[in-house]
Amino acid sequence: MTSSTTYLITGANRGIGLGLTAALLLRANTTVIATIRTLTTSTSDLTTLPIAPNSRLVIIPFTLSLSSPSAVSESLLSTLAENKITKIDTLILNAGLGSSFFPTLQTTLASLLEHFESNTLLPIAFFQTLYPLLSTPSKLILISSSLGSIKDMEGATPTLAYGVSKAGANYFVRKVHFEHAGVVALAVHPGWVKTANGQNFADSIGVAEPPMTLEQSVNGVLAQIDGATKETTSGSFVSFDGSTVEW
């Protein structure tokens, strides 16, 4: 009997998350768990995706609650159990926010907090909640951004809230690499892609549109995911093309 590979992708209803979901569903014997923010989030783009033989799509709403994280975590695990999900091979932390692209003096504390919750705390919450279901070995993939690189921040790119939150998430991924021998942990820069977040950044610096197509990004990101091992790229920050991104 052929074994099935299970992926969980956060923020799977649009952009890179939707692209990754679509590509993985074309692989036979694959289960893709696609999380969305709320029950009212549109799922039409997900439910119309073609699915390979012996593969399936499971759509689950998940909203982070800092006031009652345990209740939300229990609800997520219960929903997974109802859908007969007993293990996760690859956790792809894609959900995130990129709505504030301003320099330091123009960035509000409220915006910083909003980005930190979405881009740093949410990935950590997913890992903490789903760790009991991760197979051994498993993969933890953060869809990060070169805008979260501390070394390569020269210039006047106005990305304080977004950059700080991505840098925090990068730290979390590298920490997991050293703390968990059975987890391949990798941060991946998907490129500057024609998505809503990518366009928001383009607008902030006066560029007409991002240079990369979604297909180019997804193909590159999946190549990094498929090839990642504990001995090779785990604990590192790479671009969609396999090149190293400085922390």
C-alpha positions in Angstrom: 0.0 0.0 0.0 1.4 3.4 -1.0 1.8 5.8 1.9 0.4 9.3 1.8 2.3 12.5 2.4 0.6 15.1 4.4 1.2 18.9 4.1 -0.4 21.6 6.2 -0.3 25.1 4.6 -1.4 28.2 6.5 -3.0 31.0 4.6 -3.8 28.7 1.7 -6.7 30.6 0.1 -4.7 33.1 -1.9 -1.3 34.1 -3.2 1.7 31.8 -2.6 -0.3 29.6 -0.2 -2.9 28.9 -2.9 -0.2 28.3 -5.5 1.6 25.8 -3.2 -1.7 24.0 -2.5 -2.6 23.7 -6.1 0.8 22.3 -7.0 0.9 19.8 -4.2 -2.6 18.5 -5.0 -1.4 17.5 -8.4 0.9 14.9 -6.6 -0.6 11.5 -6.1 -1.1 10.1 -2.6 -1.0 13.6 -1.1 -3.1 15.2 1.6 -3.1 18.9 1.8 -4.6 20.6 4.8 -5.3 24.2 3.8 -5.9 26.6 6.7 -7.9 29.9 6.2 -8.4 32.7 8.7 -12.2 32.5 9.4 -15.3 30.5 8.4 -16.3 33.5 6.2 -13.1 33.4 4.2 -13.9 32.5 0.6 -12.8 29.0 -0.4 -14.0 28.9 -4.0 -10.4 29.1 -5.4 -9.5 26.1 -3.2 -12.5 23.9 -3.8 -12.2 24.1 -7.6 -8.6 22.9 -7.7 -7.8 19.7 -9.6 -6.7 16.8 -7.4 -4.5 13.9 -8.3 -5.5 10.2 -7.7 -5.6 9.2 -4.0 -5.1 12.8 -2.9 -7.4 15.0 -0.9 -7.9 18.6 0.3 -9.0 19.4 3.8 -9.9 23.1 4.5 -9.8 24.3 8.1 -10.3 27.8 9.6 -7.9 28.9 12.2 -7.7 32.3 13.9 -5.0 33.0 16.5 -6.3 34.2 19.9 -3.8 35.6 22.3 -6.4 35.7 25.0 -7.3 32.0 24.8 -4.6 30.2 22.8 -5.3 26.8 24.4 -9.0 26.8 23.4 -8.1 27.6 19.8 -5.3 24.9 19.7 -7.7 22.3 21.1 -10.3 23.2 18.5 -7.7 22.9 15.7 -6.5 19.5 16.9 -10.1 18.3 17.3 -10.9 19.3 13.7 -7.9 17.5 12.4 -8.9 14.4 14.3 -12.4 14.6 12.8 -10.8 14.6 9.4 -8.7 11.5 10.3 -5.4 13.5 10.2 -3.0 11.5 12.4 0.3 12.9 11.2 1.8 15.9 9.3 5.0 15.4 7.3 5.5 19.0 6.2 4.2 22.2 7.9 4.4 25.2 5.6 4.0 28.4 7.5 2.8 30.8 4.8 0.1 33.0 6.3 1.3 36.5 7.0 0.6 40.2 6.7 2.3 42.8 4.6 0.3 46.0 4.8 2.6 48.5 6.4 5.6 49.7 4.5 6.9 52.8 6.2 10.2 54.0 7.7 10.8 53.9 11.4 9.4 57.3 12.3 6.2 56.8 10.3 5.5 53.2 11.6 2.9 53.0 14.4 3.2 50.7 17.4 -0.2 49.3 16.5 1.1 48.3 13.0 4.2 46.7 14.6 2.0 44.7 16.9 -0.3 43.7 14.1 2.5 42.4 12.0 4.2 40.7 14.9 1.1 38.8 15.7 0.6 37.6 12.1 4.1 37.0 11.0 5.9 35.9 14.2 3.4 34.7 16.8 1.1 32.9 14.4 3.8 30.6 13.0 5.0 29.8 16.6 1.5 29.1 17.6 1.0 26.6 14.8 4.3 24.8 15.5 3.5 24.5 19.2 0.0 23.2 18.5 0.9 20.8 15.8 4.2 19.5 17.1 2.5 16.3 18.5 1.4 15.4 15.0 4.7 16.1 13.2 6.2 12.9 11.8 9.8 11.9 12.4 11.5 13.3 10.4 9.3 16.2 9.5 9.8 19.6 7.8 9.0 23.0 9.1 9.0 25.6 6.3 8.6 29.3 6.9 7.7 31.4 3.9 9.9 34.3 4.9 11.2 37.4 3.0 14.6 38.9 2.3 13.1 42.0 3.8 13.6 40.3 7.2 17.3 40.0 6.6 19.3 42.1 9.2 22.5 42.0 7.2 21.0 43.1 3.9 18.9 46.1 5.1 21.1 48.8 3.6 19.2 51.4 1.6 15.9 53.2 2.3 13.5 50.3 2.0 10.5 51.4 4.2 9.7 48.1 5.9 10.1 48.4 9.6 6.9 46.5 10.8 7.2 43.8 8.1 10.9 43.4 8.4 11.0 43.2 12.2 8.2 40.6 12.2 9.9 38.4 9.6 13.3 38.6 11.4 11.6 37.4 14.5 10.0 34.4 12.6 13.4 33.6 11.1 14.9 33.4 14.6 12.2 31.0 15.6 12.9 28.7 12.6 16.6 28.5 13.3 15.9 27.9 17.0 13.7 24.9 16.1 16.5 23.5 14.0 18.8 23.3 17.0 16.2 22.2 19.5 14.5 19.4 17.5 16.7 16.8 15.9 13.8 15.3 14.0 12.6 18.5 12.4 14.1 19.9 9.2 13.5 23.7 9.7 14.0 26.1 6.9 13.2 29.7 6.1 12.5 30.4 2.4 12.4 33.7 0.6 9.8 33.1 -2.2 11.0 36.0 -4.4 9.2 39.3 -5.1 6.0 37.8 -6.4 2.8 39.1 -8.1 0.6 38.7 -5.0 -1.3 41.2 -2.9 1.5 41.6 -0.4 4.1 41.8 -3.2 2.0 44.6 -4.9 1.6 46.4 -1.6 5.4 46.6 -1.3 5.8 47.6 -5.0 3.3 50.5 -4.4 5.2 51.7 -1.4 8.4 52.2 -3.4 6.9 53.4 -6.7 7.3 50.2 -8.7 4.6 49.2 -11.1 4.5 45.5 -10.2 6.6 42.7 -8.8 8.9 40.9 -11.3 8.0 37.3 -10.5 5.1 35.2 -11.5 3.4 33.0 -8.9 4.3 29.9 -10.9 8.0 30.8 -10.8 7.9 31.3 -7.1 6.0 28.1 -6.3 8.2 25.9 -8.4 11.3 27.3 -6.7 9.9 27.1 -3.2 8.8 23.5 -3.7 12.3 22.6 -5.0 13.8 23.9 -1.8 11.2 22.1 0.3 11.7 18.8 -1.5 15.4 18.9 -1.3 15.8 20.1 2.3 17.4 17.7 4.8 18.8 18.0 8.3 22.3 17.8 6.9 22.0 20.3 4.1 19.7 23.3 4.4 18.0 22.9 7.7 18.6 25.8 10.0 19.3 28.1 7.1 17.6 30.9 5.1 17.5 30.3 1.4 15.9 31.9 -1.6 13.5 30.2 -4.0 16.5 29.6 -6.3 18.6 27.8 -3.7 20.9 30.7 -3.0 21.7 31.7 0.6 20.0 34.7 2.2 21.9 36.3 5.0 20.2 36.4 8.3 
